[in-house]
Amino acid sequence: MLIFIHPTFQLLNHFKTLHQLQQIHAQTITQGLILLYPSQILTKILFSFTLLTTPLPPSLDYALSVFSQIPNPSTFNFNTLIRAHTLHSSFLNALNLFAEMRSLGIPPDFHTFPFALKACAHLRAPTIGRAIHSQALKFGFIGDHYVGNTLIHLYSDMNSMVEVRQMFDEVLGRDIVSYNALIAGYVKAGEFCMARGVFDSMPVRDAVSWGTLVAGYAQMNRCKEALELFDEMLTSSVAPDSVAVVGALSACAQLGELERGRAIHIYVKQNRIRLNYYISTGLVDMYAKCGSIDTARDVFESSPEKNVFTWNAMIVGLAMHGHGELSLEYFSRMCDMGIQPDGVTFLGVLVGCSHAGLLDSARRVFDEMERIHRVRRGLSHYGCMADLLGRAGLIEEAIKMVEGMPMEGDVYVWGGLLGGCRIHGNVEVAEIAAGHLMALDPDDGGTYSIMANIYANARRWEDVAKVRTMMHNRRVKKNAGGSLIQVNGVSHEFVAGERLHPHIDEICWVLDGIGRHLLEANVGAIVC
């Protein structure tokens, strides 16, 4: 057709912005082309709209306007518009278009269903998802691997692993995406044995396969398995993606494996892996949690990309190590740069203020949280304030705040208050806080021990005996203390009352020697 070689039509292959596309559209109107070939031109304009890659998503109103002018829209036209709405996070409108398509009797094809199903997944709409699933079954597209893979993702988000497995088995020509979707579903459901079984049975694995499992292990605190799998990934010559790297860094952070974390950082540098905000956040978090706060700051300051999670990792890291003033400074910088803080940000700042005893700063931040930043206070934020007020001896103010909360207090809120009572010997409020704690967690031996100490300091020996009797009758045991240290890259874990360490005899021998020297110096003794 002559329209396809017309100069104005050819311009649709070379535009770069929405404004340019609209100018070309205007030319087709002024030249009368759109009256001669309305379906061809409007279809091309609508499709061209979906190719825009501008930083900000273009308005979908223009696409809808173009679509409404197409006489007798086809399956391709509907697919184009459904895809555009799904890609631009207008999920409800995408499903409305699918419903309109079916009401007009326009048959869907294997391009229609994946985007409609993705919209269902994002909206957490299982009923609509199953209805579209039945439509795909009716039109014979269940065996298509694009449709099947999207259904696997949908049912994974719904934690319906029976249906996930059924869809996986029904997909014809299963590919690596099918396997990865199944692994992700099992990981999300916490079924790691099943996930590992699928992983081991895969004919071919890619970085997504490895990364999904590494990150899953780390999220479920199975950190040693995460690092073992990451090492296996490197020896298999599969280059890790951001998900695998961050999963391994998270595992190092939880285990306190600073040297392993440094090795991963060196790997990132040597292989010139782009330091996006995801990896930057993982590195800052790892160094901070492993106690290398200066390195964490260096990584943060040199990171080319930062988002709210990167800032949170730095602020929380500073707070953990008692740098309250610095955490406030970073918080101010964050706000000055126009980055909207979230609940984690404020929790980090409040923890920093609590550890540094910055009562006035904490009050200001706590007040501005909802009033200025429109971030809703949670139990963790109230818990920090209860702890801070309690430490400062402002027990009455703390109990007044707790009793005025819009929700019931949890173990952190009442625990923070109880801690302040222990420091300042407020028996009456301590009894209130302990009563709530025992109701929330009756098996926590720490609450009973604290109350026994508070009563003992107040010389209320009968109450001490009552607490001990209560612990005995309820068979409550005090949680054993523990510590974790790293020597020459090897982690060593110790638990009070246990002798499981392979070198426990040598350790006790050294401690006994130190104890004897201390006794000779009249300092004290160490008992192993």
Secondary structure, 3 states (H helix, E strand, C coil): CHHHHCHHHHHHHCCCCHHHHHHHHHHHHHCCHHHHCHHHHHHHHHHHHCCCCCCCCCCHHHHHHHHHCCCCCCHHHHHHHHHHHHHCCCHHHHHHHHHHHHHCCCCCCCCHHHHHHHHHHHHCCHHHHHHHHHHHHHCCCCCCHHHHHHHHHHHHHCCCHHHHHHHHHHCCCCCHHHHHHHHHHHHHCCCHHHHHHHHHHCCCCCHHHHHHHHHHHHHCCCHHHHHHHHHHHHHCCCCCCHHHHHHHHHHHHHHCCHHHHHHHHHHHHHCCCCCCHHHHHHHHHHHHHCCCHHHHHHHHHHCCCCCHHHHHHHHHHHHHCCCHHHHHHHHHHHHHCCCCCCHHHHHHHHHHHHHHCCHHHHHHHHHHHHHCCCCCCCHHHHHHHHHHHHHCCCHHHHHHHHHCCCCCCCHHHHHHHHHHHHHHCCHHHHHHHHHHHHHHCCCCHHHHHHHHHHHHHCCCHHHHHHHHHHHHHCCCCCCCCEEEEEECCEEEEEECCCCCCCCHHHHHHHHHHHHHHHHHCCCCCCCC
